[in-house]
Each structure stands twice: as structure tokens, then as C-alpha cells.
Amino acid sequence: MAEAHGHDHAHPHQPDIEDAAPSHYQLMTEAVAGLLVEKGVFTADALRAMLEAIDAKSPADGARVVARAWADDAFRTRVLEDVNAAASELGIDAGSIPIRAVANAPGLHNLVVCTLCSCYPRLLIGLPPDWYKSRAYRSRAVREPRAVLREFGLELPTETVVRVHDSTADLRYLVLPERPAGSDSLDEDALAALVTRDCMIGTARPRAPA
Amino acid sequence: MTDRFRTGDRVRVRTAFPPGHVRTPFYVRGKTGDVVSVAGHYHDPEELAYGRRGAPALALYRVRFTQDELWGSGEAPGDDLVVDLYENWLEAGHG
């Protein structure tokens, strides 16, 4: 390879995911997965397909649920009772871990965090962003949520209550944002396009197109 | 099994520091809040984590704390935080 060009310079190194030594938990995960396949509990292909299915989930599914809730009050009521059941009405399989909606309202803004790990409604809105799993977000979101939101570009008046939800246990949380002003003429697909991942975590608010 | 607490009850989180897979964050221990709702009944994750059954299921409460209670002073007076806590971590709160 050195023949292609004279070598008096260093090439930038593209880091490999194996650069760091495998952690205890990586080794444990691989060992357990290997054993389960070896013992025939599931096949390697079934495991692969499961990972593929989880990775294929996207915020678009959650956005459809939010848009329908904006358009249909009865559906909104059902969303507030049980997100998984409401999602299944739209043909969305949000899994068996219970997801609860927390609704923004005039004077109330909700923000979701998992301080202990990275609990997130993955089966409805996909994998969490890296910052959601960071120690900085997890510790600061509970201690100074307004400062965190400001860094995300969201400045809230002091009259608005900021309510943080720390999902420490068996439930996952989805923020049901307020329908933005100026969106009256939009159909459900157009409404769904306004609902981004961050709107459902609470680090942003949907905006109607100008 | 009847739940020990109801919506609206004042509760205090136990000040305890057991080892293991504990799902009660440090920052709420010893703090007093209000039960917002009973979120269901679930097997104890501190037991499940070690391959035990975690039975009987524990009531899981959504408990609301003011930011002032948690940190001495919050960023704005009305701000609060809701966290899910299992019954074995709660005792009756006062005031």
C-alpha cells in the first residue's frame, strides 16, 4: 500500500468500534447471546431480525399518534389512558412495555429523562439520541431543566411550569405536544410532519410552517 | 393486596442506601412529595435483577416533588418533577 504514494506523512486514523477494550457487559451480552443460540432458545437469524426490527422503529410512528390525537379528541383521550393501545389502532405495534403520554398545555411543559439509564419509548419512536443517554443530559435535566432547554433553543417563560418526568421504573413516557397555532388547515399527514423526535422528548416544540 | 397510598397523599422517600440494582434515584431519597397516581403493580426490579421473582408485585406510584424541595431552590417557583417509585421505598410524609 505504501507503493501508491511516498510515505512521509501520517494518515488520519478512522476509529474502529473495537478500539476500546470490550467492557464487562459487552462480553457478558455476547456470551449470553451465544449460549441462547447454542441451546436453541432462538436462532441467530431470529436475534438478528429482532435487532433489525428495533433499529427500524422511527419517530414517524410516534408522530402519527400525536397528529391523530390533535385531530381527534376521542383518540386523544385514549392516548392519555394508554399509548400502546391507541397506537395499535393505527396499526403501530408499540410493544408491551407500557407507554404513558404526558400532555403539554398552556402554562405546562413536560420534559422526559431517565436519570438511571436510558429508558425511552423505543418501540414507538425509535432509538434514543446519544445525548439522551449522556451523563450531562441525565443529570442536568432534573437539576436545571430550563438551562438545558435553553441550550436546545427553547426559552420558556417563568410562568410556564416545567415538569420533568424521570422514567425510573416500568413505564416509558411520551410528551404529547400542543398543536401549534396556524395549523388548522393541515391534514393529518402534514400535522405528523411537524412532530419531531425532540418534540416527543420535550426538548422542542412543534412549529407550524410560516 | 391494598395499596398503602392514594392519589394526593404526602409521602417521604426512605433515606436508605442499599447496594444492588436500585431504581430509586439518590436525589429523591429523604425528600417529600405528593402521590400523583398509582401507575400499576410490578414485580420488584431490585429482586428481578438477580434472577429472583420479585413477588408479590409492588404498587408503583408517580410521585411529584417541587424543584425547591429537591434542590433547595429551583430555576422557577412552579417547576416540579415526577418520578416513579415503588411502595417499599415510601413512607407517610407530613406537612
Interface residues (C-beta under 8 A of the other chain):
Chain A: P98 R100 T115 L116 V142 R143 E144 P145 R146 A147 T158 E159 V161 V162 R163 V164 H165 D166 S167 T168 A169 D170 L171
Chain B: R23 T24 P25 Y27 A39 G40 Y42 P45 L60 L70 W71 E75 A76 P77 G78 D79 D80 L81 V82 V83 D84 L85 Y86
